[in-house]
Amino acid sequence: MSGTVTHLFRYPVKSMGGHSLSSTPLTVNGIPGDRAWALKDEERGGIKGGKRFPELLSMSASFVSEPTAQHVSPEVSIALADGRQISSSDQGVNEVLSAEVGAPVSLWPLLPKDQLDHYRRPAMEEGVDPEAYFREVFARTEDEPLPDLSVFPEELFIYESSPGTYFDAFPILLMSEASLRFFAKTMTEKGENSRFDLRRFRPNLVVETPEDGFPENSWVGRRGRIGSAVVKIEVACPRCIMTTHGFDDLPKDPKVMRHLVKENGGNLGVYLSIEEPGVIGLGDVIQWLDA
């Protein structure tokens, strides 16, 4: 079975709210302008997002001008949680953002991929138990399995993201409408109020499918054409503590992860890489090339 694109999203600053698109070019680095800026943790080191600074989820960002191949990180306007607006070009932007997240941070555009030190993952602090660290990051209890991270590129254990990008893993995250309906139905049947709101999961593409449940799980490893672009479904997306944070009108809800682990192994959505750049838009249908 296939899927039809119902939503397209771009997030100019890593972990901040973004905006919808009706169509977009798709390059080998994903949607132009997606995660074009990010915060660097000046206290502990490394490029960090909502896992470290959940306050970012209550902010949103938009571009002053569209990205180009020559200017991949153009100026962004950031709306803070209290409604104030700041710009990436403001002299005091780092001080404002530091005050908002309660720690010293700096806002950075994408740097060339050969600037390896910028993307390097800081060493784990002495005395930190690795398993306890990953259980905190992925919000897993002691009786829940940790995700299998061996399916991800080895460079992600050296760098916070693939150098030249601010993505957690791959350029595009796809989810199905069916997966969200599954949890809405399950919550209703159980009489629970956990909200599996799309905003918690920050996809780039959302697709409608004829199937129920989690149809995207069966797509891993497949190649398909969306619009004029050719993509490969790489791996399922293991969800982390970000999905449980409260922001805007969404409450903090650790039970979101309990349900994700129980119903789908802690995963929701799939990561895509781009084999052939092209243009994609709402209404495009995935045409499988390996059927």
C-alpha positions as CSV (number, residue, x, y, z in Angstrom):
1,M,0.0,0.0,0.0
2,S,1.0,3.6,-0.4
3,G,0.3,7.0,1.1
4,T,-0.7,10.5,0.1
5,V,1.0,13.6,1.6
6,T,-1.4,15.5,3.8
7,H,1.0,17.8,5.7
8,L,4.5,19.3,5.1
9,F,6.4,21.0,7.9
10,R,9.6,22.9,8.3
11,Y,11.3,23.9,11.5
12,P,13.8,26.7,11.0
13,V,15.4,26.4,14.5
14,K,16.0,23.0,16.0
15,S,13.4,22.1,18.6
16,M,11.3,25.3,18.1
17,G,7.9,25.3,16.5
18,G,7.9,25.6,12.7
19,H,5.3,26.1,10.0
20,S,3.5,24.3,7.3
21,L,4.3,24.3,3.6
22,S,2.2,23.5,0.5
23,S,5.2,22.4,-1.5
24,T,9.0,22.4,-1.2
25,P,12.2,21.3,-2.9
26,L,13.7,18.2,-1.4
27,T,17.5,18.1,-1.5
28,V,19.9,15.5,-0.2
29,N,19.9,17.5,3.0
30,G,16.1,17.5,3.2
31,I,13.8,20.5,3.1
32,P,15.8,23.8,2.6
33,G,15.7,25.7,5.8
34,D,14.7,22.8,8.0
35,R,16.8,22.9,11.2
36,A,18.9,25.7,9.7
37,W,19.7,27.1,13.1
38,A,20.4,25.4,16.5
39,L,21.5,26.3,20.0
40,K,24.9,25.4,21.4
41,D,25.1,24.6,25.1
42,E,27.9,26.8,26.3
43,E,27.9,25.2,29.7
44,R,28.1,21.4,28.9
45,G,29.1,21.7,25.2
46,G,27.5,20.5,22.1
47,I,24.5,21.3,19.8
48,K,21.4,20.8,22.0
49,G,17.6,20.9,21.5
50,G,14.5,20.1,23.4
51,K,15.9,17.1,25.2
52,R,18.2,19.4,27.1
53,F,16.1,22.6,26.9
54,P,12.4,21.8,26.8
55,E,11.7,25.6,26.9
56,L,12.5,25.7,23.2
57,L,9.3,23.8,22.4
58,S,7.2,26.9,23.5
59,M,9.1,29.1,21.0
60,S,8.6,29.2,17.2
61,A,10.6,30.5,14.3
62,S,10.1,31.8,10.8
63,F,12.5,33.0,8.1
64,V,12.8,36.7,7.2
65,S,13.8,35.6,3.7
66,E,13.9,32.1,2.1
67,P,17.0,30.0,2.2
68,T,19.1,29.6,-0.9
69,A,21.9,27.3,-1.9
70,Q,24.3,30.2,-1.1
71,H,22.6,31.2,2.1
72,V,21.3,28.1,3.9
73,S,20.6,29.8,7.2
74,P,19.0,33.2,6.5
75,E,17.8,35.5,9.3
76,V,15.1,34.0,11.5
77,S,12.5,35.7,13.7
78,I,11.8,33.9,16.9
79,A,8.6,34.2,18.9
80,L,9.3,33.6,22.6
81,A,6.8,31.9,24.9
82,D,5.5,35.3,26.2
83,G,4.9,36.6,22.7
84,R,8.0,38.8,22.4
85,Q,9.9,38.6,19.1
86,I,13.7,38.5,18.6
87,S,15.8,38.1,15.6
88,S,18.9,36.0,15.0
89,S,20.5,39.2,13.9
90,D,19.8,41.0,17.2
91,Q,23.0,41.8,19.2
92,G,21.5,40.4,22.4
93,V,19.9,37.3,21.0
94,N,22.1,34.9,22.9
95,E,21.5,36.6,26.2
96,V,17.7,36.5,25.7
97,L,17.7,32.8,24.7
98,S,20.0,32.0,27.7
99,A,17.6,33.7,30.0
100,E,14.6,31.8,28.5
101,V,16.2,28.4,28.9
102,G,18.0,29.1,32.2
103,A,21.5,28.2,30.9
104,P,24.2,29.9,28.8
105,V,23.5,29.1,25.1
106,S,24.3,30.6,21.7
107,L,22.4,30.5,18.5
108,W,24.3,29.1,15.5
109,P,23.6,28.9,11.7
110,L,24.7,25.8,9.9
111,L,28.5,25.6,9.5
112,P,30.3,23.8,6.7
113,K,30.5,20.0,7.3
114,D,34.3,20.2,7.6
115,Q,33.9,22.3,10.8
116,L,33.9,19.0,12.8
117,D,34.6,20.5,16.2
118,H,31.3,22.5,16.0
119,Y,29.3,19.3,15.5
120,R,31.3,17.1,17.9
121,R,29.4,15.3,20.7
122,P,30.9,16.2,24.1
123,A,32.4,13.4,26.2
124,M,30.0,11.9,28.7
125,E,30.6,13.4,32.1
126,E,32.8,11.4,34.4
127,G,30.8,9.1,36.7
128,V,27.6,9.1,34.5
129,D,26.2,5.6,33.9
130,P,25.6,5.2,30.1
131,E,22.5,3.1,30.6
132,A,21.0,5.5,33.0
133,Y,21.8,8.4,30.6
134,F,20.1,6.7,27.7
135,R,17.1,5.8,29.8
136,E,16.7,9.4,30.7
137,V,17.1,10.6,27.1
138,F,14.6,8.1,25.8
139,A,12.3,8.3,28.8
140,R,12.4,4.5,29.4
141,T,11.7,2.9,32.7
142,E,13.9,0.1,34.1
143,D,11.6,-2.6,32.8
144,E,11.4,-1.1,29.2
145,P,14.0,-2.0,26.5
146,L,16.2,0.8,25.2
147,P,16.1,1.4,21.4
148,D,18.5,-0.4,19.2
149,L,20.9,2.4,18.3
150,S,23.1,0.2,16.2
151,V,20.8,0.8,13.2
152,F,22.0,4.5,13.0
153,P,25.1,5.8,11.3
154,E,28.2,5.5,13.5
155,E,29.1,9.1,13.1
156,L,26.1,10.0,15.3
157,F,28.1,8.6,18.3
158,I,30.9,11.0,17.5
159,Y,28.9,14.1,16.4
160,E,25.6,15.5,17.7
161,S,24.3,15.4,14.1
162,S,25.8,14.5,10.7
163,P,28.3,17.4,10.1
164,G,26.7,20.1,8.0
165,T,23.2,19.4,9.4
166,Y,21.3,19.8,12.7
167,F,19.2,16.6,12.2
168,D,19.0,14.0,14.9
169,A,19.6,11.3,12.4
170,F,18.3,11.6,8.8
171,P,16.9,14.6,6.8
172,I,13.2,13.7,6.8
173,L,10.8,12.3,9.4
174,L,7.6,10.8,8.0
175,M,4.5,9.8,10.0
176,S,1.1,8.4,9.1
177,E,-2.3,9.7,10.0
178,A,-3.2,6.1,10.9
179,S,-0.7,6.1,13.7
180,L,-2.2,9.2,15.3
181,R,-5.7,7.8,14.9
182,F,-4.6,4.6,16.5
183,F,-3.5,6.4,19.7
184,A,-6.6,8.7,19.7
185,K,-8.8,5.6,19.5
186,T,-6.8,3.7,22.1
187,M,-6.9,6.6,24.6
188,T,-10.7,7.0,24.1
189,E,-11.2,3.3,24.7
190,K,-9.1,3.3,27.9
191,G,-10.7,6.5,29.2
192,E,-7.3,8.2,29.4
193,N,-6.5,11.8,28.5
194,S,-3.0,11.5,27.0
195,R,-2.9,13.7,23.9
196,F,-1.1,12.3,20.9
197,D,-1.0,15.7,19.3
198,L,1.0,16.0,16.1
199,R,3.0,18.8,17.6
200,R,4.6,16.5,20.1
201,F,6.2,14.5,17.3
202,R,7.5,17.1,14.9
203,P,7.3,15.3,11.5
204,N,8.3,16.8,8.2
205,L,5.8,14.7,6.2
206,V,2.4,13.3,7.2
207,V,0.7,10.8,4.9
208,E,-2.8,9.3,4.7
209,T,-2.9,5.6,4.0
210,P,-5.6,2.9,3.5
211,E,-4.2,0.9,6.3
212,D,-4.8,1.3,10.1
213,G,-2.2,1.0,12.8
214,F,1.4,1.8,12.0
215,P,1.7,1.2,8.2
216,E,5.0,3.1,7.9
217,N,6.7,0.3,10.0
218,S,6.5,-2.0,7.0
219,W,8.1,0.5,4.7
220,V,11.6,0.4,6.2
221,G,14.1,-0.4,3.5
222,R,11.8,0.5,0.6
223,R,12.5,3.1,-2.1
224,G,9.8,5.4,-3.4
225,R,9.1,8.5,-5.5
226,I,7.3,11.4,-3.9
227,G,6.6,14.2,-6.4
228,S,9.8,14.3,-8.5
229,A,12.1,13.2,-5.6
230,V,13.2,9.6,-4.9
231,V,13.5,8.7,-1.2
232,K,14.6,5.7,0.8
233,I,12.8,4.7,4.1
234,E,15.8,4.1,6.4
235,V,14.8,3.2,9.9
236,A,11.9,3.6,12.4
237,C,12.2,6.6,14.7
238,P,12.8,5.8,18.3
239,R,11.0,8.5,20.4
240,C,12.6,10.3,23.3
241,I,11.7,12.4,26.3
242,M,10.8,15.4,24.1
243,T,7.4,13.8,23.3
244,T,6.5,13.9,27.0
245,H,7.3,17.6,27.6
246,G,4.5,20.1,28.2
247,F,4.3,23.2,25.9
248,D,1.7,25.6,24.6
249,D,-1.6,23.9,25.6
250,L,-0.1,20.4,25.9
251,P,0.6,19.2,29.4
252,K,3.6,17.3,30.5
253,D,2.7,13.6,30.1
254,P,5.2,10.8,30.8
255,K,2.4,8.3,29.9
256,V,2.9,9.2,26.2
257,M,6.1,7.2,26.3
258,R,4.5,4.4,28.2
259,H,1.9,4.0,25.5
260,L,4.5,4.3,22.7
261,V,6.6,1.5,24.2
262,K,3.6,-0.8,24.8
263,E,2.0,-0.3,21.4
264,N,4.9,0.2,19.1
265,G,8.2,-0.5,20.8
266,G,8.7,3.2,21.6
267,N,8.8,4.1,17.9
268,L,6.6,6.5,15.9
269,G,7.3,7.4,12.3
270,V,10.2,6.6,10.0
271,Y,13.3,8.4,8.8
272,L,13.9,9.1,5.1
273,S,17.1,9.8,3.1
274,I,16.9,11.4,-0.3
275,E,18.4,9.5,-3.2
276,E,17.3,11.9,-6.0
277,P,16.4,15.6,-5.2
278,G,13.1,16.9,-6.5
279,V,10.0,18.8,-5.5
280,I,7.2,17.4,-3.3
281,G,3.8,18.9,-2.4
282,L,0.5,18.2,-0.7
283,G,-1.5,15.5,-2.4
284,D,1.6,13.7,-3.8
285,V,1.3,10.0,-3.6
286,I,4.2,7.7,-2.7
287,Q,5.0,5.5,-5.7
288,W,7.0,2.5,-4.6
289,L,9.9,1.7,-6.9
290,D,10.6,-1.8,-5.5
291,A,7.1,-3.3,-5.6
